[in-house]
Amino acid sequence: MTDIIGYILIIVGIFFNICGCIGLVRFPDVYNRLQASTKCVTLGTVMLLVGVAIISTSGALAAKAIICAVFILITAPTAAHAIAKGSHASGVPLWENSVVDKYAEDTGQSDKETDLFE
């Protein structure tokens, strides 16, 4: 029974990874691409690693898979945040159909490049 659960988690993880890759190709700007790739691939990879930990017969392999999953859970969102903040600071524009720029509102920036309602 645990093998079945492990294989289901692996299949669902692969599905999320594929969805993240499709979002990386299909979305229009760097911010949307970061959101798609980070959330989907993080969840997919963690599910894959948990599935491997469940079906593994070796305790060392399961421990390594869980350690890698925790590492990905910590580093992937942090890296995506740093990339998005750096992109915004260097002036990478939002998609022309974006509705709001919350980062510009929070930091008090108000110029023609960040004010999307003009």
C-alpha positions as CSV (number, residue, x, y, z in Angstrom):
1,M,0.0,0.0,0.0
2,T,2.8,2.4,0.8
3,D,4.3,1.7,-2.7
4,I,1.1,2.8,-4.3
5,I,1.0,6.0,-2.3
6,G,4.7,6.7,-3.2
7,Y,4.1,6.1,-6.9
8,I,1.0,8.3,-6.9
9,L,3.1,11.1,-5.3
10,I,5.8,10.7,-7.9
11,I,3.2,10.8,-10.7
12,V,1.5,13.9,-9.3
13,G,5.0,15.5,-8.7
14,I,5.9,14.9,-12.4
15,F,2.6,16.5,-13.4
16,F,3.3,19.6,-11.3
17,N,6.8,19.8,-12.8
18,I,5.4,19.7,-16.3
19,C,2.8,22.3,-15.5
20,G,5.6,24.6,-14.1
21,C,7.6,24.1,-17.3
22,I,4.7,24.9,-19.5
23,G,4.0,28.1,-17.4
24,L,7.7,29.0,-17.8
25,V,7.3,29.0,-21.6
26,R,3.8,30.4,-21.9
27,F,3.6,33.3,-19.4
28,P,4.3,36.7,-20.7
29,D,6.8,38.3,-18.3
30,V,9.5,37.4,-15.8
31,Y,7.3,37.9,-12.8
32,N,4.5,35.6,-14.0
33,R,7.1,33.0,-15.1
34,L,8.8,33.1,-11.7
35,Q,5.4,32.5,-10.0
36,A,4.6,29.6,-12.2
37,S,7.9,27.9,-12.2
38,T,8.6,28.4,-8.5
39,K,5.3,27.3,-7.1
40,C,4.7,24.3,-9.4
41,V,8.2,23.0,-9.6
42,T,8.7,23.4,-5.8
43,L,5.6,21.5,-5.1
44,G,6.3,18.9,-7.8
45,T,9.8,18.3,-6.8
46,V,8.9,18.0,-3.1
47,M,6.2,15.5,-3.9
48,L,8.6,13.6,-6.1
49,L,11.1,13.4,-3.3
50,V,8.5,12.4,-0.7
51,G,7.3,9.7,-3.0
52,V,10.9,8.4,-3.4
53,A,11.3,8.5,0.4
54,I,8.1,6.5,0.9
55,I,9.0,3.8,-1.7
56,S,12.6,3.5,-0.8
57,T,13.8,0.5,1.1
58,S,16.9,2.2,2.4
59,G,16.6,4.5,5.4
60,A,19.6,6.5,4.2
61,L,18.0,7.2,0.8
62,A,14.7,8.3,2.5
63,A,16.6,10.6,4.8
64,K,18.5,12.2,1.9
65,A,15.3,12.6,-0.1
66,I,13.6,14.4,2.9
67,I,16.7,16.6,3.5
68,C,16.6,17.6,-0.2
69,A,12.9,18.3,0.0
70,V,13.4,20.6,3.0
71,F,16.3,22.3,1.2
72,I,14.1,23.0,-1.9
73,L,11.3,24.2,0.3
74,I,13.6,26.8,1.9
75,T,15.7,27.9,-1.1
76,A,13.4,28.0,-4.1
77,P,10.9,30.6,-2.8
78,T,13.8,32.7,-1.4
79,A,15.7,32.6,-4.7
80,A,12.5,33.5,-6.7
81,H,11.9,36.4,-4.3
82,A,15.5,37.7,-4.8
83,I,15.2,37.3,-8.6
84,A,11.8,39.2,-8.7
85,K,13.1,42.0,-6.4
86,G,16.3,42.3,-8.5
87,S,14.2,42.4,-11.7
88,H,12.0,45.1,-10.3
89,A,14.9,47.1,-9.1
90,S,16.7,47.0,-12.4
91,G,13.5,48.1,-14.2
92,V,12.3,45.0,-15.9
93,P,8.8,46.0,-17.0
94,L,5.6,44.2,-16.1
95,W,3.4,42.8,-18.7
96,E,1.3,45.5,-20.4
97,N,-2.0,43.9,-19.2
98,S,-0.9,43.7,-15.5
99,V,-3.4,45.3,-13.3
100,V,-1.4,46.4,-10.3
101,D,2.2,46.7,-9.1
102,K,2.0,46.0,-5.4
103,Y,5.8,46.3,-4.9
104,A,5.8,49.8,-6.3
105,E,2.8,50.7,-4.2
106,D,4.5,49.4,-1.0
107,T,7.8,51.1,-1.7
108,G,6.2,54.4,-2.7
109,Q,7.5,54.4,-6.3
110,S,5.3,56.4,-8.5
111,D,6.6,57.1,-12.0
112,K,5.3,56.3,-15.4
113,E,7.0,52.9,-15.6
114,T,5.4,51.6,-12.4
115,D,2.0,53.5,-12.5
116,L,-0.1,51.1,-14.5
117,F,-3.4,53.0,-14.3
118,E,-2.4,56.0,-16.4
